[in-house]
């Protein structure tokens, strides 16, 4: 494979390999997707008594870390509006030197934050799919953006065109073949934004984080497309962001379908140019 144009340099790593084709061996260089831990810390409390709590680690592809953390905090309900998050910055040691793969999210004074509850919730959600039905009840207790039953309404032909557009925009996947992607489209099939990561939930967090910093949440008219399967955590994050239409190139899980049905989200799976499956709330799907 060759390195794709404009791939973020920290997202990929080149290694020497032996490539075997049709019985012939050749020494070449291959491009790998980078996977590294990120420790997320939260600075909270009044100005006179700031405290820092470590939520834990997540494995991610470096790049867009500021968006990743903002999207995570929003999707999990730690922040509900732009003014509650001052910044996400690199952590520093006692001498002021930046610490690799560590970031601090600065909550504005007065933003509610309960360290033990937040850490427990983070460790569960960052495990990508071990959440369970109890979290459906927790999600229902939150103040979620209202969804309209026929908005956005997307034509089948436009839906079928989205996987190709997603694939063509995946620069790091083109170079490595190793990353998931999440993208936002409008009802006409125009690509608004795309993010890639080794974790499908991280890709969604990065996408939502970009919208958070731009103060464009909730996303009432957006279609979210993910490159792999649609798991519970994808639907949970979409619903928190006010997205009523989620599509996946792969299959949904049973808990994802349950969430979509219960919370008013249109869920499409096995999306390709020739057709797709609609698992919930088909009123947003136009012929």
Secondary structure, DSSP 4 states (H G I P E B T S, - for coil): --PPTT--GGGEEEEEEEEEETTEEEEEEEEEE--EEEEEEEEES-GGG-EEEEEEEEEE-SS-HHHHHHHHHHHTTS--SGGGEEEEEEEE-TTSPEEEEEEEEEEPTT----HHHHHHHHHHHTTSS---THHHHHHHTS-PPP--TT-S-EEHHHHHHHHHHHHHH-HHHHHHS--EEEEEE-TT--EEEEEEESSHHHHHHHHHHHHHHTT--S-TT-EEEESS-B-HHHHHHHHHTT--EEEESSPBPHHHHHHHHHHT-EEEEEEETTEEEEEE-GGGEE-
